[in-house]
Amino acid sequence: MKKLPRKPRSRKGKPHRTSVPRVSPKHLSPPEDERRPRFSRELSILYEDDAVVVLDKPAGLLAVPIKGSDTPSAWSLLAAKLELKKQRALIVHRIDRFSSGALLFAKTAPDRQALVRQFLAHTPVRQYLAALRGHLDAKAGTLVHYFRREGMFQQLRTAKDPQAARAELRYSVERFFPDASLVRVELVTGLQNQIRVQFSAMGHPVIGDRKYHRAESREQRIARVALHAAHLEFVHPRTGKNVSLDCKLPPDFQHLIRELSRSPSARP
């Protein structure tokens, strides 16, 4: 009769040891690139109630969908989430795709209308943090320019141009680096790309803004425009109370600040 192989006996009190193959360093996952923005389909919500939602939008995520494209956006992700609760997502304002920070949505048409009226009257407080090349002449001030949009770009014009829109912002320098500045910007008006174009016109482009400064494509310390919507205040459309929200800097922007702090020059 053919003998069957004997099963190995286990010894009580002695755990079974399993050999683990060694992993070569070259097969390890590469270190995370701190320069690049990180986002997933999981939304980061700063504030939510029955009337409004405020998201912490990561850089690289569209605020609203591009027509004819299925690329995810803050609106599409939020709309899918709220649909499960039989609620809607209605955009109130926008921030640039490669900027990050606080983004406001309403859940009903009347709430949206009330909020849009506030934005048209320029009453909400919208503050950004921006890392700029160089040092501004004044630590605080007001910038006024006139733009006319041509295609995807804002072009500088004069007040005499009947098709130009007035752009105004206030700024204060929060920190100086050897050849760069961190500034807090408060929008008075809210034109597309306004902060980027106005500081570019002053000779101090936003670091990483390759759209309006091609040389910024060589920037190695952050992989997008260094612009973050850090603070938002508005009047609640139902309660009439003031809602004030802060949005902390994302990791890639924090990495840039660390690099600017230790670098003898802010140039790429």
Buried (B, 14 or more C-beta within 10 A) or exposed (E): EEEEEEEEEEEEEEEEEEEEEEEEEEEEEEEEEBBBBEBEEEBEEBBBEEBBBBBBBBBBBBBEBEEEEEEBBBBBBBBEBBEEEEBBBBBBBBBBBBBBBBBBBBBBEEBBEBBBEBBEEEEBEBBBBBBBBBBBEEEEEEBEBBBBBEEEEBEBBEEEEEEBBEBBBBBBBEBBBEBBBBBBBBBBBBBBBBBBBBBBBBEBBBBBBBBBBEEBEEBEBBBBBBBBBBBBBBBBBBEEEEBEBEBEBBBBBEBBBEBBEEBEEBBB
